[in-house]
């Protein structure tokens, strides 16, 4: 005959097992913090707010986008890495934080494969090679000839050493064997302002932030950096089409959560984010702003991609001789 003690233990275990699916099914039960490790108004911030707004409507629960910029995305990223893995703190994982920083910083306080669980890749954005209209060039070929004709080469605007637009410029420099000097600003917005003010004649910037200025004529686009032309700028050729075969550089945004987060929560989030990305109004807004692709990958695909990106940027950083002091 079974004892009341054993009966109570089995009853408790049964109740616990029954509660697990219900927990994921009822998620979220309170507001979620969606950390963007960069300043407001950048490409990632726009993507995060667009997705969070629509998903809040679907879930009937608030998703609060919180900007935590600083230290080349390290501050906000490390905050999430050390947060409780309960599904209520997300990170907008960008290639700078998860792909580039491991290649730049030997003592990075977080390790992407170890400290984060992947949820989904959101978008892939191209960059645009843009110049100030005062520069006497209208094509990439003319730009290359112009740079070669100048003993000191040319300056280009960046968000700081090791930033995405810095690496885009260094890849271009290595593949063309040009003399180019990065001019660091404190963030992408200030770097773009430097181009707009003609303080620096050239920049690689994300399409999402450059397109308004391209349309107003304040900057001149020469080429886009992904293998295919952008639907937002169909008349602008790729860098490869413009005489630098094999050049490719893109930005990406994803959702990751602290390692150890429930698989049920991750799968629910992934499934519903994919539905949001398929909404016509979301697709129209992000593609119009410069997204080359709205992805919605599985967690497994994103996890593999992050590891691949780390390897890719380690090679580029080494070849370009970039060192962070």
VMD Tcl script that draws the C-alpha trace (Angstrom):
set ca {
  {0.00 0.00 0.00}
  {1.45 3.35 -0.96}
  {2.10 5.88 1.76}
  {0.43 9.32 1.90}
  {3.94 10.80 1.63}
  {4.65 9.11 -1.71}
  {1.18 9.99 -2.93}
  {1.81 13.64 -2.07}
  {5.17 13.61 -3.90}
  {3.64 12.14 -7.06}
  {0.79 14.64 -6.90}
  {3.26 17.52 -6.61}
  {5.31 16.21 -9.56}
  {2.17 15.82 -11.68}
  {1.08 19.36 -10.89}
  {4.55 20.66 -11.76}
  {4.59 18.89 -15.12}
  {1.10 20.13 -15.90}
  {2.15 23.68 -15.09}
  {5.12 23.77 -17.49}
  {3.20 24.06 -20.78}
  {0.73 26.43 -19.19}
  {3.59 28.73 -18.17}
  {4.87 29.02 -21.73}
  {1.33 29.20 -23.08}
  {0.46 32.07 -20.74}
  {3.70 33.92 -21.46}
  {4.10 36.87 -21.28}
  {2.33 37.82 -18.07}
  {4.04 41.17 -17.60}
  {5.98 43.78 -19.57}
  {9.14 42.73 -21.42}
  {12.30 44.84 -21.58}
  {13.78 44.88 -25.07}
  {17.32 46.24 -24.76}
  {18.85 48.03 -27.74}
  {22.60 48.46 -27.10}
  {22.77 51.64 -29.17}
  {21.40 55.17 -29.19}
  {17.87 55.96 -30.42}
  {17.06 56.58 -34.10}
  {19.62 54.16 -35.54}
  {18.80 51.23 -37.78}
  {18.55 48.71 -34.96}
  {16.42 50.99 -32.84}
  {13.93 51.45 -35.68}
  {13.71 47.70 -36.27}
  {13.26 46.97 -32.56}
  {10.50 49.54 -32.10}
  {8.65 48.39 -35.22}
  {8.66 44.72 -34.17}
  {7.99 45.46 -30.50}
  {5.02 47.68 -31.28}
  {3.27 45.07 -33.42}
  {4.09 42.17 -31.11}
  {2.73 44.14 -28.15}
  {-0.56 44.38 -30.04}
  {-0.58 40.64 -30.72}
  {0.28 39.64 -27.16}
  {-1.74 42.39 -25.46}
  {1.32 42.95 -23.31}
  {3.79 45.81 -23.37}
  {7.27 45.34 -24.85}
  {9.34 48.30 -23.70}
  {12.29 49.23 -25.91}
  {15.12 50.51 -23.74}
  {18.26 52.07 -25.22}
  {21.47 51.23 -23.35}
  {24.28 52.54 -25.58}
  {27.94 52.73 -24.73}
  {31.32 51.05 -25.13}
  {30.64 49.90 -28.70}
  {27.38 48.10 -27.68}
  {29.11 46.27 -24.81}
  {27.18 47.95 -21.97}
  {23.69 46.99 -23.13}
  {24.74 43.56 -24.37}
  {26.49 42.64 -21.13}
  {23.46 43.82 -19.14}
  {21.26 41.28 -20.92}
  {23.90 38.54 -20.71}
  {23.77 38.85 -16.92}
  {19.97 39.19 -16.67}
  {17.64 36.51 -15.33}
  {16.75 33.99 -18.07}
  {13.01 34.25 -17.50}
  {11.94 35.56 -20.92}
  {11.36 39.11 -19.73}
  {14.65 40.65 -20.87}
  {15.56 40.53 -24.57}
  {18.51 41.90 -26.50}
  {18.44 43.32 -29.98}
  {21.44 41.32 -31.09}
  {23.35 43.10 -33.84}
  {26.45 42.08 -35.73}
  {28.54 44.61 -33.82}
  {27.70 43.14 -30.43}
  {27.57 39.46 -31.32}
  {29.83 39.11 -34.38}
  {32.39 41.92 -34.36}
  {33.14 42.57 -30.68}
  {34.42 39.03 -30.00}
  {36.97 39.69 -32.75}
  {37.98 43.07 -31.30}
  {38.10 42.63 -27.55}
  {40.21 39.83 -26.03}
  {38.61 40.43 -22.61}
  {34.99 40.91 -23.65}
  {32.77 40.49 -20.55}
  {30.34 38.22 -22.40}
  {30.65 35.35 -24.86}
  {27.82 35.24 -27.42}
  {27.59 31.45 -27.94}
  {27.86 30.80 -24.19}
  {25.81 33.64 -22.71}
  {22.88 33.95 -25.13}
  {20.20 31.74 -26.59}
  {19.17 32.62 -30.12}
  {15.52 33.42 -30.90}
  {15.37 34.69 -34.49}
  {17.20 36.73 -37.11}
  {14.97 39.71 -37.90}
  {16.42 41.65 -40.81}
  {19.44 41.99 -43.07}
  {20.38 45.48 -44.21}
  {22.84 46.62 -46.78}
  {25.12 49.57 -46.37}
  {25.46 52.34 -48.91}
  {28.73 53.86 -50.05}
  {27.79 57.53 -49.92}
  {29.67 60.76 -50.54}
  {28.96 64.42 -49.95}
  {27.60 66.08 -53.13}
  {30.59 68.43 -53.16}
  {32.89 65.51 -53.98}
  {33.38 65.48 -57.78}
  {32.47 61.81 -58.32}
  {29.26 60.08 -59.35}
  {30.33 56.42 -59.53}
  {32.49 54.05 -57.52}
  {34.95 53.88 -60.41}
  {35.30 57.66 -60.35}
  {35.72 57.57 -56.57}
  {38.54 55.04 -56.80}
  {40.30 57.14 -59.46}
  {39.82 60.27 -57.33}
  {41.33 58.61 -54.25}
  {44.30 57.29 -56.24}
  {44.97 60.79 -57.59}
  {45.34 62.23 -54.08}
  {48.68 61.64 -52.32}
  {47.02 61.43 -48.93}
  {44.06 59.39 -50.09}
  {40.67 60.18 -48.55}
  {39.02 60.32 -45.14}
  {35.84 58.44 -44.36}
  {33.41 58.84 -41.49}
  {32.92 56.07 -38.89}
  {31.08 55.51 -35.62}
  {34.38 54.60 -33.96}
  {37.16 52.05 -34.15}
  {35.76 48.61 -34.86}
  {32.27 49.84 -35.67}
  {30.39 48.28 -38.56}
  {30.91 51.22 -40.90}
  {34.60 51.22 -40.01}
  {34.89 47.56 -40.99}
  {32.91 48.17 -44.19}
  {35.44 50.87 -45.08}
  {38.43 48.71 -44.19}
  {37.15 45.83 -46.31}
  {36.78 48.27 -49.23}
  {40.29 49.63 -48.60}
  {41.83 46.16 -48.53}
  {40.04 45.02 -51.68}
  {40.94 48.15 -53.67}
  {44.42 48.80 -52.20}
  {43.51 52.45 -51.60}
  {44.76 54.94 -49.04}
  {41.80 55.66 -46.76}
  {41.77 57.10 -43.23}
  {38.88 56.46 -40.83}
  {37.62 59.48 -38.91}
  {35.93 58.27 -35.71}
  {32.84 59.94 -34.26}
  {30.99 59.02 -31.07}
  {28.23 57.03 -32.71}
  {26.65 56.51 -36.11}
  {24.37 59.55 -35.92}
  {27.31 61.88 -35.34}
  {29.30 60.15 -38.07}
  {26.44 60.73 -40.51}
  {26.21 64.35 -39.38}
  {29.90 64.68 -40.21}
  {29.18 63.57 -43.76}
  {26.14 65.85 -44.05}
  {28.22 68.80 -42.90}
  {31.03 67.93 -45.36}
  {33.48 67.51 -42.47}
  {34.26 64.12 -44.01}
  {33.60 63.42 -47.71}
  {32.68 59.73 -47.60}
  {30.93 57.13 -45.45}
  {29.55 53.60 -45.42}
  {26.18 53.90 -43.69}
  {23.16 51.67 -43.27}
  {20.47 52.26 -45.85}
  {17.84 52.74 -43.17}
  {19.51 55.90 -41.84}
  {20.87 57.23 -45.14}
  {17.81 56.94 -47.39}
  {16.06 60.10 -46.12}
  {19.20 62.12 -46.86}
  {19.68 60.43 -50.22}
  {16.13 61.34 -51.19}
  {16.67 64.94 -50.09}
  {19.91 65.18 -52.09}
  {22.09 65.87 -49.08}
  {24.26 62.81 -49.78}
  {25.02 61.03 -53.05}
  {24.82 57.20 -53.16}
  {27.44 55.46 -55.26}
  {26.82 51.78 -54.49}
  {25.15 49.35 -52.07}
  {27.15 46.69 -50.29}
  {25.09 43.47 -50.54}
  {25.21 41.11 -53.55}
  {21.85 42.34 -54.87}
  {20.51 45.84 -55.40}
  {18.21 47.31 -52.78}
  {14.49 47.56 -53.51}
  {14.68 50.99 -51.87}
  {17.37 52.21 -54.29}
  {16.93 50.09 -57.43}
  {18.96 52.47 -59.61}
  {22.03 52.31 -57.37}
  {24.43 49.49 -58.37}
  {26.17 47.13 -55.99}
  {29.85 47.57 -55.14}
  {30.55 44.37 -57.06}
  {28.78 45.74 -60.14}
  {30.83 48.90 -59.75}
  {34.20 47.26 -60.24}
  {35.07 45.65 -56.90}
  {34.05 42.02 -57.48}
  {33.30 39.98 -54.38}
  {32.76 42.93 -52.07}
  {29.91 42.22 -49.65}
  {29.04 43.77 -46.31}
  {25.74 43.80 -44.46}
  {24.15 44.62 -41.14}
  {21.76 42.36 -39.29}
  {19.43 42.57 -36.34}
  {18.19 39.67 -34.24}
  {16.53 38.79 -30.96}
  {18.55 36.86 -28.39}
  {17.86 36.15 -24.72}
  {19.99 35.16 -21.72}
  {21.24 31.58 -21.89}
  {19.01 29.15 -20.05}
  {15.72 30.73 -21.11}
  {12.90 28.20 -21.49}
  {12.78 26.57 -24.92}
  {8.99 26.94 -24.86}
  {9.30 30.69 -24.39}
  {11.94 30.92 -27.14}
  {9.76 28.97 -29.57}
  {6.63 30.98 -28.77}
  {8.57 34.23 -29.29}
  {10.12 33.00 -32.54}
  {6.76 31.83 -33.91}
  {4.94 35.07 -33.15}
  {7.78 37.34 -34.31}
  {7.73 35.54 -37.67}
  {4.01 36.36 -37.92}
  {4.76 40.02 -37.20}
  {7.48 40.14 -39.87}
  {4.95 38.78 -42.37}
  {2.50 41.62 -41.73}
  {2.26 43.81 -44.88}
  {2.56 47.05 -42.90}
  {5.74 45.83 -41.18}
  {7.29 44.58 -44.41}
  {6.40 47.79 -46.22}
  {7.87 50.02 -43.50}
  {11.16 48.15 -43.07}
  {11.76 47.49 -46.77}
  {10.93 51.11 -47.59}
  {13.48 52.16 -44.99}
  {16.17 49.99 -46.55}
  {15.89 46.40 -45.31}
  {17.09 44.03 -48.02}
  {15.50 41.04 -46.34}
  {13.06 40.33 -43.51}
  {14.17 36.90 -42.36}
  {12.50 35.35 -39.33}
  {15.01 32.49 -39.08}
  {14.75 29.59 -36.67}
  {16.74 29.80 -33.43}
  {19.08 27.08 -34.71}
  {19.89 28.96 -37.91}
  {20.63 32.18 -36.00}
  {22.87 30.32 -33.54}
  {24.97 28.88 -36.36}
  {25.13 32.25 -38.11}
  {26.47 34.03 -35.02}
  {29.36 31.55 -34.75}
  {30.11 32.00 -38.46}
  {30.07 35.80 -38.16}
  {32.57 35.71 -35.30}
  {35.00 33.72 -37.45}
  {34.49 36.05 -40.43}
  {35.17 39.23 -38.47}
  {38.20 37.79 -36.71}
  {39.76 37.33 -40.14}
  {38.84 40.86 -41.29}
  {40.06 42.52 -38.06}
  {43.36 40.66 -38.30}
  {43.90 41.51 -41.99}
  {43.02 45.18 -41.44}
  {45.31 45.43 -38.41}
  {42.57 46.93 -36.25}
  {43.42 47.18 -32.57}
  {41.25 48.62 -29.82}
  {43.32 50.54 -27.29}
}
mol new
graphics top color blue
foreach p $ca { graphics top sphere $p radius 0.5 }
foreach p [lrange $ca 0 end-1] q [lrange $ca 1 end] { graphics top cylinder $p $q radius 0.2 }
display resetview
